[in-house]
């Protein structure tokens, strides 16, 4: 078994200022050309500790080149802090989430890997807050699904549906049953079967209080 380091973060800048990003929490995603995409929780600024990045790693002759596609800046709600994986759409668009920022509850973002255009849609609490996982792209139905760890009531969380460009709603709110027997605080992403049913897990809740595996039928 051989390990090869493709890139070390915070190779640029000084101290905690990392223009190339720092502290990646999530994994990486390949596109059809063999490039890798991911996020870092912090970094992206040249003169200050910034709020995270979306990056691309491109293979070359025995080396990989990192490029920051987008950097998030700190706002009045704190660091946006993307901690999710990135989903790659076939047209070169990247999708993911920020755990905070927006109006305080985080956001879903889309980013063009070609032009660098970044768009964000903020959570408002009623449709969820603090997403920790990436998104599920349902290309057939032209919608996006995901989970949030919290909501306006606290830490129950939601499964949300986003109809681009900006129609986002909770299709299920956890802790809807007595004693949170249906689960609470989903921190992971979703998978989908051929019929469009969604599956995932919650960190807490359930009859034992230790989480559940769930199915959502949209």
Backbone as a printed PyTorch tensor [residue, N CA C, xyz], in Angstrom:
tensor([[[  0.8530,  -1.1850,   0.0000],
         [  0.0000,   0.0000,   0.0000],
         [  0.8970,   1.2450,   0.0000]],

        [[  0.6960,   2.1090,  -0.9750],
         [  1.5300,   3.3060,  -1.1150],
         [  0.6550,   4.5560,  -1.0740]],

        [[  1.0650,   5.5320,  -0.2960],
         [  0.3490,   6.8160,  -0.2460],
         [  1.1640,   7.8750,  -0.9670]],

        [[  0.4600,   8.6980,  -1.7460],
         [  1.0930,   9.8250,  -2.4250],
         [  0.3360,  11.0990,  -2.0680]],

        [[  1.0230,  12.0740,  -1.5440],
         [  0.4070,  13.3620,  -1.2310],
         [  0.3050,  14.1680,  -2.5150]],

        [[ -0.9020,  14.5490,  -2.8830],
         [ -1.1160,  15.3260,  -4.1040],
         [ -0.9590,  16.8190,  -3.8630]],

        [[ -1.3700,  17.2830,  -2.6750],
         [ -1.2450,  18.7200,  -2.3970],
         [ -1.2960,  18.9500,  -0.8940]],

        [[ -0.4630,  19.8440,  -0.4150],
         [ -0.4790,  20.3020,   0.9700],
         [ -1.1230,  21.6800,   1.0250]],

        [[ -2.1620,  21.8350,   1.8330],
         [ -2.8250,  23.1350,   1.9480],
         [ -2.0080,  24.1030,   2.7910]],

        [[ -2.3290,  25.3650,   2.6340],
         [ -1.6560,  26.4760,   3.3080],
         [ -0.1750,  26.5270,   2.9340]],

        [[  0.1060,  26.2500,   1.6640],
         [  1.4590,  26.3970,   1.1460],
         [  1.7550,  27.8500,   0.7880]],

        [[  0.7050,  28.6580,   0.7050],
         [  0.8440,  30.0790,   0.3970],
         [  0.4680,  30.8900,   1.6260]],

        [[  0.9360,  32.1220,   1.6930],
         [  0.6150,  32.9900,   2.8070],
         [  1.5050,  32.7350,   4.0010]],

        [[  1.1330,  33.3470,   5.1250],
         [  1.9030,  33.2270,   6.3550],
         [  0.9700,  33.0060,   7.5300]],

        [[  1.4050,  32.1840,   8.4810],
         [  0.6010,  31.9280,   9.6680],
         [ -0.7280,  31.2930,   9.3130]],

        [[ -1.8160,  31.8910,   9.8250],
         [ -3.1570,  31.3850,   9.5740],
         [ -3.7870,  31.9450,   8.3070]],

        [[ -3.0620,  32.7980,   7.5980],
         [ -3.5610,  33.3550,   6.3370],
         [ -3.1530,  32.4100,   5.2120]],

        [[ -4.1310,  31.7350,   4.6340],
         [ -3.8680,  30.6770,   3.6540],
         [ -4.6700,  30.9370,   2.3810]],

        [[ -4.1090,  31.6520,   1.4150],
         [ -4.8460,  31.9420,   0.1810],
         [ -5.3110,  30.6910,  -0.5670]],

        [[ -4.5760,  29.5770,  -0.4160],
         [ -4.9290,  28.3580,  -1.1330],
         [ -5.8540,  27.4520,  -0.3290]],

        [[ -6.3220,  27.9250,   0.8280],
         [ -7.2710,  27.1600,   1.6230],
         [ -6.6110,  26.4100,   2.7650]],

        [[ -7.4090,  26.0870,   3.7850],
         [ -6.9210,  25.3090,   4.9240],
         [ -8.0680,  24.5430,   5.5550]],

        [[ -7.7490,  23.4450,   6.1660],
         [ -8.6700,  22.5950,   6.9060],
         [ -9.8120,  22.0420,   6.0370]],

        [[ -9.4940,  21.1700,   5.0840],
         [-10.5570,  20.5160,   4.3260],
         [-11.2440,  19.4630,   5.1960]],

        [[-12.5620,  19.5660,   5.3390],
         [-13.3280,  18.6160,   6.1570],
         [-13.9440,  17.4980,   5.3290]],

        [[-14.2000,  17.7430,   4.0750],
         [-14.9240,  16.7800,   3.2370],
         [-13.9900,  16.1280,   2.2310]],

        [[-14.5080,  15.1460,   1.5390],
         [-13.7450,  14.4620,   0.5090],
         [-13.7300,  15.2290,  -0.7940]],

        [[-13.2670,  14.5730,  -1.8410],
         [-13.1320,  15.2010,  -3.1540],
         [-13.9950,  14.4830,  -4.1780]],

        [[-14.2410,  15.1680,  -5.2930],
         [-15.0910,  14.6440,  -6.3620],
         [-14.3800,  14.7960,  -7.6930]],

        [[-14.3670,  13.7380,  -8.4940],
         [-13.7910,  13.7860,  -9.8350],
         [-14.7930,  14.3460, -10.8390]],

        [[-14.2910,  15.0430, -11.8680],
         [-15.1070,  15.3110, -13.0480],
         [-14.6670,  14.3590, -14.1630]],

        [[-15.2910,  14.4610, -15.3160],
         [-15.0050,  13.5330, -16.4050],
         [-13.6070,  13.7040, -16.9930]],

        [[-12.9790,  14.8620, -16.7350],
         [-11.6410,  15.1280, -17.2590],
         [-10.5340,  14.7000, -16.2960]],

        [[-10.9170,  14.1900, -15.1120],
         [ -9.9250,  13.7540, -14.1500],
         [ -9.4990,  14.7950, -13.1490]],

        [[-10.1650,  15.9450, -13.1380],
         [ -9.8820,  16.9660, -12.1400],
         [-10.6100,  16.6310, -10.8420]],

        [[-10.0260,  17.0390,  -9.7240],
         [-10.6290,  16.8520,  -8.4130],
         [-11.1430,  18.1770,  -7.8790]],

        [[-12.3150,  18.1280,  -7.2240],
         [-12.9010,  19.3320,  -6.6400],
         [-13.2250,  19.0760,  -5.1760]],

        [[-13.0660,  20.1130,  -4.3640],
         [-13.3840,  19.9940,  -2.9540],
         [-13.5080,  21.3570,  -2.2950]],

        [[-13.6780,  21.3470,  -0.9810],
         [-13.8310,  22.5760,  -0.1990],
         [-12.8680,  22.5660,   0.9750]],

        [[-12.5360,  23.7600,   1.4490],
         [-11.8140,  23.9030,   2.7080],
         [-12.6360,  24.7780,   3.6350]],

        [[-12.5630,  24.4760,   4.9210],
         [-13.3840,  25.2040,   5.8940],
         [-12.9300,  26.6450,   6.0540]],

        [[-11.6280,  26.8770,   5.9600],
         [-11.0780,  28.2230,   6.0920],
         [-10.1100,  28.4920,   4.9480]],

        [[ -9.5440,  29.7000,   4.9430],
         [ -8.6150,  30.0850,   3.9010],
         [ -9.2940,  30.7700,   2.7390]],

        [[ -8.4740,  31.2170,   1.8000],
         [ -8.9840,  31.8960,   0.6180],
         [ -8.6790,  33.3750,   0.5790]],

        [[ -8.2680,  33.9610,   1.6830],
         [ -7.9160,  35.3750,   1.7180],
         [ -6.4170,  35.5600,   1.6190]],

        [[ -6.0090,  36.7250,   1.1470],
         [ -4.5800,  37.0100,   0.9980],
         [ -4.0110,  37.8410,   2.1440]],

        [[ -4.8710,  38.5050,   2.9120],
         [ -4.3890,  39.3700,   3.9870],
         [ -5.0670,  39.0740,   5.3230]],

        [[ -5.9640,  38.0890,   5.3610],
         [ -6.7290,  37.8260,   6.5680],
         [ -7.1690,  36.3710,   6.5790]],

        [[ -7.5960,  35.9050,   7.7490],
         [ -8.1450,  34.5570,   7.8640],
         [ -9.5280,  34.5680,   7.2300]],

        [[ -9.6960,  33.8490,   6.1380],
         [-10.9320,  33.9240,   5.3610],
         [-11.8420,  32.7230,   5.6480]],

        [[-13.0040,  32.7460,   5.0020],
         [-14.0910,  31.8370,   5.3540],
         [-14.2140,  30.5870,   4.5370]],

        [[-13.1600,  30.1670,   3.8250],
         [-13.2150,  28.8960,   3.1210],
         [-13.0930,  29.0410,   1.6180]],

        [[-12.8710,  27.9070,   0.9550],
         [-12.6690,  27.9160,  -0.4930],
         [-13.3840,  26.7480,  -1.1540]],

        [[-13.5610,  26.8910,  -2.4610],
         [-13.8170,  25.7760,  -3.3630],
         [-12.5880,  25.6870,  -4.2590]],

        [[-11.9780,  24.5080,  -4.3470],
         [-10.7310,  24.3850,  -5.0830],
         [-10.8130,  23.2980,  -6.1460]],

        [[ -9.8830,  23.3850,  -7.0760],
         [ -9.7260,  22.3910,  -8.1310],
         [ -8.2860,  21.8960,  -8.1180]],

        [[ -8.1010,  20.5920,  -8.2130],
         [ -6.7790,  19.9970,  -8.3880],
         [ -6.7280,  19.3430,  -9.7590]],

        [[ -5.7840,  19.7870, -10.5830],
         [ -5.6640,  19.2800, -11.9470],
         [ -4.3710,  18.4710, -12.0850]],

        [[ -4.4560,  17.2730, -12.6900],
         [ -3.2500,  16.4510, -12.8450],
         [ -2.3580,  16.9610, -13.9600]],

        [[ -1.0580,  16.7990, -13.7560],
         [ -0.0850,  17.1670, -14.7810],
         [  0.9520,  16.0800, -14.9360]],

        [[  2.1530,  16.4500, -15.3420],
         [  3.2480,  15.4940, -15.5060],
         [  3.8510,  15.1570, -14.1410]],

        [[  3.2120,  14.2380, -13.4500],
         [  3.7070,  13.8170, -12.1450],
         [  3.3700,  14.7500, -11.0040]],

        [[  2.6660,  15.8350, -11.2860],
         [  2.2950,  16.7850, -10.2330],
         [  0.8220,  17.1630, -10.3980]],

        [[  0.2710,  17.7140,  -9.3350],
         [ -1.1000,  18.2350,  -9.3540],
         [ -1.0420,  19.7260,  -9.0490]],

        [[ -1.8410,  20.4890,  -9.7680],
         [ -1.8800,  21.9400,  -9.5950],
         [ -3.1860,  22.3450,  -8.9430]],

        [[ -3.0910,  23.1120,  -7.8620],
         [ -4.2910,  23.5710,  -7.1720],
         [ -4.6880,  24.9600,  -7.6420]],

        [[ -5.9840,  25.1540,  -7.8140],
         [ -6.5310,  26.4550,  -8.1780],
         [ -7.7470,  26.7300,  -7.3090]],

        [[ -7.7680,  27.8830,  -6.6630],
         [ -8.9310,  28.2810,  -5.8730],
         [ -9.9670,  28.8780,  -6.8210]],

        [[-11.1100,  28.2210,  -6.9070],
         [-12.1720,  28.6850,  -7.7970],
         [-13.0390,  29.7430,  -7.1460]],

        [[-13.1730,  29.6870,  -5.8340],
         [-13.9650,  30.6850,  -5.1060],
         [-13.4740,  30.7510,  -3.6730]],

        [[-13.4350,  31.9520,  -3.1340],
         [-13.1010,  32.1640,  -1.7330],
         [-14.2650,  32.8500,  -1.0380]],

        [[-14.5980,  32.3960,   0.1590],
         [-15.7040,  32.9790,   0.9210],
         [-15.1440,  33.9260,   1.9660]],

        [[-15.7520,  35.0800,   2.0920],
         [-15.2700,  36.0740,   3.0440],
         [-16.1270,  36.0510,   4.3010]],

        [[-15.5330,  36.4630,   5.3930],
         [-16.2620,  36.5470,   6.6550],
         [-17.2790,  37.6790,   6.5750]],

        [[-18.5030,  37.3970,   7.0600],
         [-19.5300,  38.4380,   7.0870],
         [-20.0010,  38.6350,   8.5190]],

        [[-21.1040,  39.3450,   8.6950],
         [-21.5850,  39.6580,  10.0430],
         [-22.0340,  38.4290,  10.8190]],

        [[-22.2410,  37.3260,  10.0940],
         [-22.6690,  36.0920,  10.7560],
         [-21.5030,  35.1430,  11.0030]],

        [[-20.3150,  35.5450,  10.6320],
         [-19.1490,  34.7080,  10.8570],
         [-18.5760,  34.1710,   9.5610]],

        [[-17.8150,  33.0880,   9.6790],
         [-17.1990,  32.4640,   8.5160],
         [-18.2080,  31.5650,   7.8130]],

        [[-18.3550,  31.6560,   6.4920],
         [-19.2710,  30.7510,   5.7830],
         [-18.9160,  29.2780,   5.9550]],

        [[-17.6290,  28.9620,   5.9790],
         [-17.1370,  27.6310,   6.3340],
         [-17.8050,  26.4910,   5.5590]],

        [[-17.4990,  26.3310,   4.2710],
         [-17.9940,  25.1630,   3.5510],
         [-17.2970,  23.9030,   4.0640]],

        [[-18.0750,  22.9410,   4.5270],
         [-17.5250,  21.6790,   5.0390],
         [-18.0800,  20.4840,   4.2640]],

        [[-18.7080,  20.7600,   3.1210],
         [-19.3660,  19.7040,   2.3550],
         [-18.5170,  19.2530,   1.1770]],

        [[-18.8860,  18.1000,   0.6370],
         [-18.3410,  17.6930,  -0.6470],
         [-18.9360,  18.5650,  -1.7470]],

        [[-18.3610,  18.4780,  -2.9280],
         [-18.8390,  19.2230,  -4.0940],
         [-19.4650,  18.2380,  -5.0780]],

        [[-20.6260,  18.5770,  -5.5950],
         [-21.2620,  17.7900,  -6.6460],
         [-20.9910,  18.4670,  -7.9810]],

        [[-20.6310,  17.6790,  -8.9800],
         [-20.2630,  18.2080, -10.2930],
         [-21.3730,  17.9220, -11.2820]],

        [[-21.8930,  18.9780, -11.8920],
         [-22.8930,  18.8320, -12.9390],
         [-22.1710,  18.7650, -14.2890]],

        [[-22.7590,  18.0770, -15.2380],
         [-22.0760,  17.8020, -16.5030],
         [-21.7260,  19.0530, -17.2970]],

        [[-22.3950,  20.1560, -17.0370],
         [-22.1330,  21.3880, -17.7780],
         [-21.0170,  22.2240, -17.1420]],

        [[-20.3210,  21.6750, -16.1530],
         [-19.2280,  22.4070, -15.5280],
         [-19.6300,  23.2120, -14.3250]],

        [[-20.8680,  23.0260, -13.8460],
         [-21.3140,  23.7190, -12.6470],
         [-21.0620,  22.8520, -11.4220]],

        [[-20.6110,  23.4780, -10.3430],
         [-20.3490,  22.8010,  -9.0840],
         [-21.3730,  23.2540,  -8.0520]],

        [[-21.7960,  22.3180,  -7.2080],
         [-22.7870,  22.6240,  -6.1790],
         [-22.2960,  22.1290,  -4.8280]],

        [[-22.6050,  22.8890,  -3.7830],
         [-22.2520,  22.4920,  -2.4370],
         [-22.9700,  23.3730,  -1.4310]],

        [[-22.5280,  23.3420,  -0.1820],
         [-23.1730,  24.1290,   0.8690],
         [-22.1230,  24.8350,   1.7220]],

        [[-22.5460,  25.9210,   2.3530],
         [-21.7640,  26.5370,   3.4180],
         [-22.5250,  26.3430,   4.7130]],

        [[-21.8080,  26.0610,   5.7980],
         [-22.4790,  25.7190,   7.0500],
         [-23.0060,  26.9420,   7.7880]],

        [[-22.4150,  28.1080,   7.5350],
         [-22.8980,  29.3470,   8.1380],
         [-22.8950,  30.4250,   7.0630]],

        [[-22.9730,  31.6840,   7.4990],
         [-23.0280,  32.7780,   6.5300],
         [-24.4350,  32.9550,   5.9880]],

        [[-24.5350,  33.6440,   4.8570],
         [-25.8610,  33.9380,   4.3090],
         [-26.5820,  34.9080,   5.2170]],

        [[-27.6840,  34.4580,   5.8300],
         [-28.3620,  35.2370,   6.8680],
         [-28.2080,  34.5300,   8.2100]],

        [[-27.1690,  33.7060,   8.3110],
         [-26.8410,  33.0580,   9.5690],
         [-26.9570,  31.5480,   9.5500]],

        [[-27.7690,  31.0120,   8.6310],
         [-28.0210,  29.5830,   8.6360],
         [-27.3240,  28.8060,   7.5500]],

        [[-26.4100,  29.4450,   6.8510],
         [-25.7130,  28.7600,   5.7750],
         [-26.4140,  28.9070,   4.4410]],

        [[-25.8990,  28.2110,   3.4290],
         [-26.4260,  28.3830,   2.0860],
         [-26.1270,  27.1750,   1.2140]],

        [[-26.8460,  27.1050,   0.0940],
         [-26.4850,  26.2410,  -1.0250],
         [-25.8240,  27.1350,  -2.0610]],

        [[-24.6860,  26.7000,  -2.6040],
         [-24.0330,  27.5180,  -3.6140],
         [-23.9020,  26.7570,  -4.9240]],

        [[-23.8620,  27.5170,  -5.9980],
         [-23.5030,  26.9950,  -7.3170],
         [-22.3260,  27.8100,  -7.8220]],

        [[-21.4310,  27.1470,  -8.5180],
         [-20.2020,  27.8030,  -8.9610],
         [-19.8360,  27.2700, -10.3330]],

        [[-19.5840,  28.1680, -11.2630],
         [-19.1110,  27.7690, -12.5760],
         [-17.6100,  27.5350, -12.5200]],

        [[-17.1780,  26.3320, -12.8530],
         [-15.7430,  26.0420, -12.8530],
         [-15.0340,  26.7260, -14.0090]],

        [[-15.7900,  27.2620, -14.9660],
         [-15.2030,  27.9150, -16.1340],
         [-15.1080,  29.4290, -15.9550]],

        [[-16.1800,  30.0400, -15.4490],
         [-16.2010,  31.5000, -15.3300],
         [-15.9480,  31.9950, -13.9150]],

        [[-16.1080,  31.1200, -12.9190],
         [-15.9290,  31.5340, -11.5370],
         [-17.1410,  32.2190, -10.9420]],

        [[-18.2630,  32.2580, -11.6700],
         [-19.4680,  32.9070, -11.1450],
         [-20.0250,  32.0920,  -9.9830]],

        [[-20.1910,  32.7580,  -8.8350],
         [-20.6630,  32.1170,  -7.6160],
         [-22.0330,  32.6700,  -7.2420]],

        [[-22.9790,  31.7760,  -6.9880],
         [-24.3060,  32.1710,  -6.5370],
         [-24.6200,  31.4090,  -5.2520]],

        [[-25.2790,  32.0900,  -4.3170],
         [-25.6420,  31.4710,  -3.0510],
         [-27.1110,  31.7060,  -2.7430]],

        [[-27.7620,  30.6820,  -2.2120],
         [-29.1430,  30.7840,  -1.7540],
         [-29.1560,  30.4400,  -0.2720]],

        [[-29.5410,  31.4170,   0.5600],
         [-29.4260,  31.2640,   2.0070],
         [-30.6070,  30.4950,   2.5880]],

        [[-30.3210,  29.7220,   3.6350],
         [-31.3850,  29.0950,   4.4150],
         [-32.0020,  30.1280,   5.3530]],

        [[-33.3010,  29.9740,   5.6090],
         [-33.9950,  30.9470,   6.4530],
         [-34.5030,  30.3630,   7.7670]],

        [[-34.1270,  29.1390,   8.0840],
         [-34.5790,  28.5090,   9.3230],
         [-35.7690,  27.6120,   9.1090]],

        [[-36.8010,  28.1150,   8.4540],
         [-37.9850,  27.2890,   8.2160],
         [-37.6980,  26.1670,   7.2250]],

        [[-36.7660,  26.4140,   6.3020],
         [-36.3700,  25.3560,   5.3750],
         [-35.0760,  24.6620,   5.8080]],

        [[-34.5750,  25.0450,   6.9810],
         [-33.3770,  24.4240,   7.5240],
         [-32.3130,  25.4400,   7.8690]],

        [[-31.2450,  24.9640,   8.4840],
         [-30.0990,  25.8020,   8.8380],
         [-28.9040,  24.8930,   9.1300]],

        [[-27.7200,  25.4080,   8.8540],
         [-26.4590,  24.7230,   9.1390],
         [-26.3320,  23.3910,   8.3920]],

        [[-26.2840,  23.4270,   7.0800],
         [-26.0230,  22.1960,   6.3410],
         [-24.5590,  21.7730,   6.5080]],

        [[-24.3630,  20.5010,   6.7890],
         [-23.0060,  19.9750,   6.9470],
         [-22.6070,  19.0630,   5.7960]],

        [[-23.5800,  18.6090,   5.0320],
         [-23.3220,  17.6990,   3.9160],
         [-23.5060,  18.4230,   2.5850]],

        [[-23.0660,  17.7740,   1.5310],
         [-23.2600,  18.3030,   0.1890],
         [-24.6740,  18.0650,  -0.3050]],

        [[-24.8830,  18.2380,  -1.5860],
         [-26.2240,  18.1330,  -2.1660],
         [-26.3090,  16.9160,  -3.0810]],

        [[-27.5460,  16.4910,  -3.3020],
         [-27.8550,  15.4310,  -4.2470],
         [-28.5040,  16.0700,  -5.4650]],

        [[-27.8760,  15.9200,  -6.6200],
         [-28.4250,  16.4770,  -7.8580],
         [-29.3130,  15.4380,  -8.5250]],

        [[-30.6030,  15.7310,  -8.6060],
         [-31.5410,  14.8670,  -9.3140],
         [-31.7320,  15.4670, -10.7110]],

        [[-30.8780,  15.0460, -11.6300],
         [-30.8740,  15.6310, -12.9660],
         [-32.1870,  15.3370, -13.6900]],

        [[-32.7160,  14.1450, -13.4890],
         [-33.9430,  13.7290, -14.1800],
         [-35.1140,  14.6180, -13.8010]],

        [[-35.2190,  14.9750, -12.5340],
         [-36.3460,  15.7720, -12.0500],
         [-36.0080,  17.2530, -11.9470]],

        [[-34.7770,  17.6170, -12.2530],
         [-34.3210,  19.0120, -12.2450],
         [-34.4790,  19.6560, -10.8680]],

        [[-34.1420,  18.9040,  -9.8250],
         [-34.2040,  19.4280,  -8.4590],
         [-32.9280,  19.0420,  -7.7190]],

        [[-32.7370,  19.6650,  -6.5820],
         [-31.5930,  19.4110,  -5.7090],
         [-32.1350,  19.0740,  -4.3240]],

        [[-31.5660,  18.0320,  -3.7040],
         [-31.9720,  17.6500,  -2.3580],
         [-30.7780,  17.7350,  -1.4130]],

        [[-31.0690,  17.8900,  -0.1280],
         [-30.0080,  17.8940,   0.8560],
         [-30.5620,  17.8480,   2.2640]],

        [[-29.6620,  17.8730,   3.2450],
         [-30.0450,  17.8570,   4.6480],
         [-29.4400,  19.0520,   5.3670]],

        [[-30.1020,  19.4690,   6.4320],
         [-29.5300,  20.4850,   7.3260],
         [-29.5070,  19.9270,   8.7440]],

        [[-28.4900,  20.3100,   9.4760],
         [-28.3160,  19.8260,  10.8420],
         [-29.2680,  20.5030,  11.8080]],

        [[-29.7380,  21.7070,  11.4650],
         [-30.6230,  22.4520,  12.3460],
         [-31.7540,  23.1080,  11.5940]],

        [[-32.5410,  23.8860,  12.3250],
         [-33.6510,  24.6410,  11.7460],
         [-33.9800,  25.7900,  12.6820]],

        [[-35.0790,  26.4760,  12.4190],
         [-35.4260,  27.6400,  13.2340],
         [-35.7640,  27.2670,  14.6680]],

        [[-36.1030,  25.9930,  14.9000],
         [-36.4550,  25.5660,  16.2490],
         [-35.2920,  25.0300,  17.0560]],

        [[-34.1250,  24.8980,  16.4130],
         [-32.9810,  24.3830,  17.1530],
         [-32.1750,  23.3980,  16.3370]],

        [[-32.0480,  22.1720,  16.8480],
         [-31.1390,  21.2030,  16.2410],
         [-31.8580,  19.9960,  15.6480]],

        [[-33.1230,  20.1370,  15.2880],
         [-33.8600,  18.9910,  14.7440],
         [-33.4240,  18.6750,  13.3190]],

        [[-33.3460,  19.6990,  12.4740],
         [-32.8750,  19.5050,  11.1090],
         [-33.9770,  19.2060,  10.1140]],

        [[-33.6160,  19.2450,   8.8320],
         [-34.5840,  19.0490,   7.7580],
         [-33.9680,  18.2620,   6.6070]],

        [[-34.8530,  17.7430,   5.7590],
         [-34.5110,  17.3790,   4.3910],
         [-35.1360,  18.4570,   3.5170]],

        [[-34.3440,  19.0800,   2.6570],
         [-34.8600,  20.1760,   1.8510],
         [-34.8280,  19.8320,   0.3650]],

        [[-35.6260,  20.5730,  -0.3690],
         [-35.7060,  20.4410,  -1.8270],
         [-35.5120,  21.8190,  -2.4360]],

        [[-34.6280,  21.9120,  -3.3930],
         [-34.3610,  23.1710,  -4.0800],
         [-34.6990,  23.0150,  -5.5520]],

        [[-35.6440,  23.8100,  -6.0050],
         [-35.9710,  23.8870,  -7.4230],
         [-35.2880,  25.1370,  -7.9550]],

        [[-34.2280,  24.9750,  -8.7460],
         [-33.4830,  26.1450,  -9.2180],
         [-34.3800,  27.1170,  -9.9830]],

        [[-34.1080,  28.4380,  -9.8550],
         [-32.9090,  28.9620,  -9.1990],
         [-33.0590,  29.2410,  -7.7080]],

        [[-34.2940,  29.4100,  -7.1820],
         [-34.3640,  29.9310,  -5.8180],
         [-35.5720,  29.4520,  -5.0210]],

        [[-36.1950,  28.3600,  -5.4110],
         [-37.3540,  27.8680,  -4.6750],
         [-36.9080,  26.7280,  -3.7560]],

        [[-36.6910,  27.0440,  -2.4940],
         [-36.1680,  26.0650,  -1.5480],
         [-37.1300,  25.8910,  -0.3830]],

        [[-37.4540,  24.6460,  -0.0520],
         [-38.3950,  24.3650,   1.0190],
         [-38.0180,  23.0700,   1.7130]],

        [[-38.4470,  22.9390,   2.9580],
         [-38.2470,  21.7000,   3.7030],
         [-39.3260,  20.7100,   3.3000]],

        [[-38.9190,  19.5170,   2.8920],
         [-39.9080,  18.4850,   2.5820],
         [-40.0920,  17.5460,   3.7710]],

        [[-39.2020,  17.6260,   4.7540],
         [-39.4260,  16.9310,   6.0200],
         [-38.6470,  17.6270,   7.1230]],

        [[-39.3000,  17.8240,   8.2550],
         [-38.6610,  18.3940,   9.4380],
         [-38.5950,  17.3150,  10.5080]],

        [[-37.3860,  17.0670,  11.0060],
         [-37.1980,  16.0140,  11.9930],
         [-37.7050,  16.4370,  13.3640]],

        [[-37.7970,  15.4820,  14.2550],
         [-38.4270,  15.6780,  15.5700],
         [-39.8980,  16.0340,  15.4240]],

        [[-40.5300,  15.5780,  14.3420],
         [-41.9670,  15.7990,  14.1460],
         [-42.8000,  14.7900,  14.9250]],

        [[-42.1790,  13.7250,  15.3940],
         [-42.8760,  12.6930,  16.1540],
         [-42.4510,  12.7610,  17.6180]],

        [[-43.2720,  12.2310,  18.5340],
         [-42.9680,  12.3310,  19.9660],
         [-41.5740,  11.7900,  20.2920]],

        [[-40.8760,  12.5120,  21.1580],
         [-39.5460,  12.1400,  21.6210],
         [-38.5340,  12.0040,  20.4850]],

        [[-38.7930,  12.6910,  19.3880],
         [-37.8930,  12.6630,  18.2260],
         [-37.6350,  11.2280,  17.7530]],

        [[-38.6830,  10.4040,  17.7900],
         [-38.5200,   9.0140,  17.3750],
         [-38.2040,   8.8930,  15.8850]],

        [[-38.4640,   9.9480,  15.1240],
         [-38.1600,   9.9460,  13.6930],
         [-36.7400,  10.4290,  13.4000]],

        [[-35.9710,  10.7480,  14.4380],
         [-34.5970,  11.1790,  14.2450],
         [-34.4270,  12.6790,  14.3940]],

        [[-33.1690,  13.0790,  14.5370],
         [-32.8360,  14.5050,  14.6760],
         [-31.4050,  14.7270,  14.2240]],

        [[-31.1660,  15.9240,  13.7020],
         [-29.8220,  16.3720,  13.3260],
         [-29.1630,  15.4960,  12.2610]],

        [[-29.7140,  15.4790,  11.0460],
         [-29.0270,  14.7620,   9.9630],
         [-27.7620,  15.5130,   9.5490]],

        [[-26.6310,  14.8490,   9.6350],
         [-25.3580,  15.4890,   9.2980],
         [-24.7760,  14.9820,   7.9940]],

        [[-25.2660,  13.8500,   7.5110],
         [-24.7430,  13.2630,   6.2760],
         [-25.6490,  13.5950,   5.0980]],

        [[-25.1800,  13.2770,   3.9030],
         [-25.9450,  13.5370,   2.6960],
         [-26.9670,  12.4610,   2.4070]],

        [[-27.5420,  12.5320,   1.2260],
         [-28.6210,  11.6410,   0.8120],
         [-28.2070,  10.8050,  -0.3880]],

        [[-28.8650,   9.6500,  -0.5250],
         [-28.8140,   8.8810,  -1.7630],
         [-30.2420,   8.6870,  -2.2460]],

        [[-30.3930,   8.2930,  -3.5040],
         [-31.7130,   8.2110,  -4.1250],
         [-31.8330,   6.9080,  -4.9000]],

        [[-33.0090,   6.2650,  -4.8350],
         [-33.2240,   5.0730,  -5.6480],
         [-33.9060,   5.4520,  -6.9640]],

        [[-34.1770,   4.4650,  -7.7900],
         [-34.7240,   4.7230,  -9.1150],
         [-36.1280,   5.3170,  -9.0750]],

        [[-36.8150,   5.1080,  -7.9710],
         [-38.1780,   5.6330,  -7.8470],
         [-38.2150,   7.0410,  -7.2740]],

        [[-37.0570,   7.5850,  -6.9330],
         [-36.9990,   8.9430,  -6.3890],
         [-37.0960,   9.0090,  -4.8860]],

        [[-37.0750,   7.8580,  -4.1900],
         [-37.0740,   7.8600,  -2.7310],
         [-35.6840,   8.2280,  -2.2230]],

        [[-35.6400,   8.9530,  -1.1250],
         [-34.3890,   9.4540,  -0.5620],
         [-34.0520,   8.7040,   0.7190]],

        [[-32.7570,   8.4670,   0.9380],
         [-32.3130,   7.7220,   2.1090],
         [-31.1560,   8.4610,   2.7710]],

        [[-31.1300,   8.4040,   4.1020],
         [-30.0630,   9.0480,   4.8380],
         [-30.0610,   8.6260,   6.2940]],

        [[-29.3010,   9.3360,   7.1030],
         [-29.1810,   9.0440,   8.5310],
         [-29.2880,  10.3240,   9.3400]],

        [[-29.6520,  10.1580,  10.6160],
         [-29.5860,  11.2750,  11.5600],
         [-28.5830,  10.9340,  12.6510]],

        [[-27.9640,  11.9580,  13.1780],
         [-26.9500,  11.7900,  14.2210],
         [-27.5870,  11.4440,  15.5610]],

        [[-28.7900,  11.9670,  15.7880],
         [-29.4620,  11.7990,  17.0800],
         [-30.9220,  11.4020,  16.8570]],

        [[-31.6650,  11.3260,  17.9500],
         [-33.0690,  10.9510,  17.8630],
         [-33.2500,   9.4460,  17.7270]],

        [[-34.4900,   9.0380,  17.4160],
         [-34.8120,   7.6230,  17.3720],
         [-35.1930,   7.1060,  18.7420]],

        [[-35.6710,   5.8810,  18.8100],
         [-36.1550,   5.3370,  20.0700],
         [-35.0540,   5.1970,  21.1150]],

        [[-33.8090,   5.0170,  20.6790],
         [-32.6980,   4.9030,  21.6240],
         [-31.9580,   6.2150,  21.8220]],

        [[-32.2950,   7.2220,  21.0080],
         [-31.5990,   8.5080,  21.0850],
         [-30.2760,   8.5400,  20.3670]],

        [[-29.9690,   7.4800,  19.6290],
         [-28.6670,   7.3750,  18.9780],
         [-28.7440,   7.4410,  17.4620]],

        [[-29.8140,   8.0040,  16.9390],
         [-29.9230,   8.2090,  15.5030],
         [-30.7260,   7.1400,  14.7920]],

        [[-31.0580,   7.4320,  13.5300],
         [-31.8700,   6.5220,  12.7130],
         [-31.3520,   6.4980,  11.2880]],

        [[-31.7430,   5.4630,  10.5560],
         [-31.6730,   5.4510,   9.1070],
         [-33.0890,   5.7150,   8.6170]],

        [[-33.2420,   6.6410,   7.6800],
         [-34.5850,   7.0350,   7.2510],
         [-34.7650,   6.9230,   5.7500]],

        [[-36.0320,   6.8710,   5.3590],
         [-36.4430,   6.9380,   3.9540],
         [-37.4580,   8.0510,   3.8130]],

        [[-37.2790,   8.9000,   2.8250],
         [-38.2320,   9.9660,   2.5240],
         [-38.8140,   9.6990,   1.1470]],

        [[-40.1410,   9.6760,   1.0690],
         [-40.8130,   9.5180,  -0.2190],
         [-41.3400,  10.8780,  -0.6390]],

        [[-40.6790,  11.5450,  -1.5860],
         [-41.1070,  12.9130,  -1.9630],
         [-42.5320,  12.9380,  -2.5250]]])
